[in-house]
Amino acid sequence: MSSRKPICAANWKMHKTRPEAAAFVDSFLPLAADLLDSVEIVICPPYTSLALTVERSATSTIRIVAQNMHFEDAGAFTGEVSAGMLVELDVHGVVLGHSERRQMFGETDEALARKVPAALAAGLEPILCVGETLDQREAGDTEPVLRRQVETDLSEVPDGELGSLVIAYEPVWAIGTGRNATAEQAAEAIAFIRSLVAGRDEAGAAAVRILYGGSVKPDNAADVLASDEIDGALVGGASLDPDDFAAVAAACR
């Protein structure tokens, strides 16, 4: 049994207005009361609801995390947000490299190699997302893709800080498709990711928490997350409903 405290993270993506975010938190807090000792619960709302969800959840240990950030402290980067701006809101961390950012918005591993250390330097916990497409898996390239992403994205992080971040394995072919990696596929990929971290720092590999993300729902969470290799879940669609998200969080224990 791992000593790492599991994480259940709600990635709301571009969903929920401020009133909707407030209603979610108000409904979810009572459901989470019996979970927070055994599971670290994270909510990743849109930028517009970050301050509100921080305030609304202040009586609990729920962590609020942003969905993206720029690696520069300031500058002529229209539409971007810096790490310092997130810290100012009392945000706990930031999701980096989500597959939708990579595929739809051209996020590169080279950019992530700058973002991850920038987040750590600001005191934010990065949740770095990595994963392969269906074509890459079917071509037998899952491990080469994961190796490239992990090694490049973490290349500027000092060995002693590797245990301070979170990694989310999200097979692109299982996100929003209704398909899911089997428990064996998820555990195998996550074990490989941990081995890559161990290649740089054994203590960091033992400490780093690695989540699974990909169509995790109340009816499959217990099976997919059963392996001790998996330290929780990054949840998309099922995180938009308080009851569904609470059920997934319970399965992460």
N, C-alpha and C positions, 0 to 999 in steps of 0.2 A: 504494500500500500504506500503510495507516494505521500510525502509530508507537505507537498506543495498545495496551497489552498486553491481550490478550483475557482474559475471565473465564469460567469455567465453574462455575456455582453449583448445588449440590444442595439443593433444598428438600424436606426429608423430611416436612414437614407433621406430622400426628399419627401418626407411625410410629416404631418402634424403641424398645425398652426400653434400659436402660443396657447390659446384656450384648450386645444386638444391635448397639448403636452401637459398642461396643468391638470386636466381631468385624468389623464393616464397616471401621473404620479400620485395623485390623491387616491385613486382606486388601487394602485399597486402597492403602496406602502403597507397597508394592513396584511396583504397577501405575502409580503416579503419578511414580515416580522420574525417568523420562525426559521428563516433561511439564512439570515445574514451572519450568524455565527459560523456557519459551515461553508458558505459560498460568498465570494466577492461579486456583488452585482454591479454592473456597469450599464449606463444608459448613454447612447451616442445620438443626441438629437441634432437637427439642423442648427446652423450658427444662430439663427434668430431666436431659438429657444434655449440656448446654453445658459444664459444668466437666470432665466426663470426656473429651469429645472435644478440648477444649483441651489437656488433659494428654496424651492419647494421641497427638496429632499434633504435640507440641512439638518433635520432632526434625526437622520438615519446615517448609516455608513455607506449608502449607495454612492458610487463614484460617477461623476459626469465627465464624459470624454468627447472631444470634438472629432469630426470626420475627416479632417485634412488640415494642413497648414503649409506655409511657405518656409523655405530654409533660411531666408534672409531676415534680419531683424526689422528692416524697414526699406522702403524704396518705391520706385515707379512700377508697381506690380498690381495693376488694376484688378480688383475682384479677389485679391488674395488676403490672407490673414496670417499674422506672424505668431510665433510661439509666445512672445511677450504679451500679445493681446489676449491670448487664451489664459495665460497665467493670471492676468488682471481680473479675469472672471472667476477665479478659483476653480478652473477646470483641472481635473486630475491628470488627464493624458490626451492622446490623440491617435486615431486610426491612420495608418500610413500604408499606401500601396494597395488599397483595396482593388480587386480585379476590375471593378467598374471604372476606377480612376485610371488604371493601366490601359484598359481597352477603349474607353470612350473619350478620355481626355489626354491621352498620350503620356501618362506617367512613366518615367524611365527608371531603371535601376540606378543610373548615375545620379538622378535627382534624389532618389531615396537614400543614396549613400551620403547625401548632405542633410536630408531632413531628419534622419534617425538621430545622429549625434546632436543636431540643433535642438531637437526635442529634449533629449537627455540633459543637455547643458542648461536648459531652461527649467529643469525640474519636472518635466512632463514625462509620464510613462508612455512610451510608444507601443502601439499594438500593430506590429508589422505583418501585413498579409502577403502570403505567397501561395502559389498554386499553379497547376497546369491546365491547359485547355483539353478538350476531348481529343482533338487531333494529336496533340502531344502525348497523351496517355496511350492512345491506340498505336502510336508509332514507337512505344517503349521508351519515351523520352522524359518520363516523370522525374526520375532522379537527376538527370542532367539539368532540367529546367529549375528544379528546386535548388540544386547546388549553385547555379548561376545567380539566382535571386538572393539566396541567403548570403553567399560569399560576397557578392557585390554590395548589396544593401547594407551589410554590417561591416564593410571594409574599414570604415573610419571610426568604428566604436572600439574603444580600448578593451582588451580582453577582460579586465576586471569589472567591466560594466555590463557584460553580456547577460548576466543573471538578473539585471534590473529591468529588462524589457519583456514584452509579451510577443509571441509569434502566433499568428492564426493561419493554419493550413486550410485553404479554401479552394478545393478543386473547382475550376471555373465551370466545368460541365455539370456541376451539381448545385449551382446557385440560381434560384428562381426557376428551376426547370422541373421540379418535382422529382428528379432523379436524386440519388444519394449514393455516396461511397458506402461500401459495406464496412462493417466494423473492422474487418481485417485490413481493407485498403486504407482506411483512415489511420489505424494504429501503425501500419507499416510506413506510411509516408511521414508520420509524426516522429517515429523512431529514427528515420533517416535524417530528418531535420535536426533532431537532438544530437545525432552523431556528428553532424557538421559543426555544431556549436562546440561539442566536446573536442573536436580536432584543434580548437583554439584554446579552450579552457574547460577542464573537467568540472570544476566547481560551478562555473556559469551554466554548463549544460544541466547540472543537477538542480539548479535553482530556477532556470528559465521556465516559464509556463507556456505551454503550446496548446492552443485551442483548435477545435474543428469547426469549420463553418461551411455550410452547404445544405440548404433545405432542411435544417433541424427543426422538428416539430414535436409537440407533446407525444404523438403516437410512435415516434421513432427514436426519440432522444435517448432513452435508457439503453437501447441496443447499440446505437452508434457510439455512445460515449462510455461504454462499459470498460474499455481497456484502461489500465493504470498509466499507459503512455499518454493518454489524453487528459488535459487539465481543464476541460470545460468547453464552452461553445460560444461562437460568434453567431448570433441569431438575426436573421433578416425579417421576413414576413411575419413569422410567429411572434416577433417581439412587439408588434403593433397592438396586440390585445393583452391587457393585463393578466387575465386568467391563463392564456396560452403561455405567456412568457414566464409566469410563476411556475407553471408545470414543467417547463424546460429547465428552469433554475433548480427545481427540486431534483431533477434527474442528474444534475451536475454534481450533486453532493457525493 
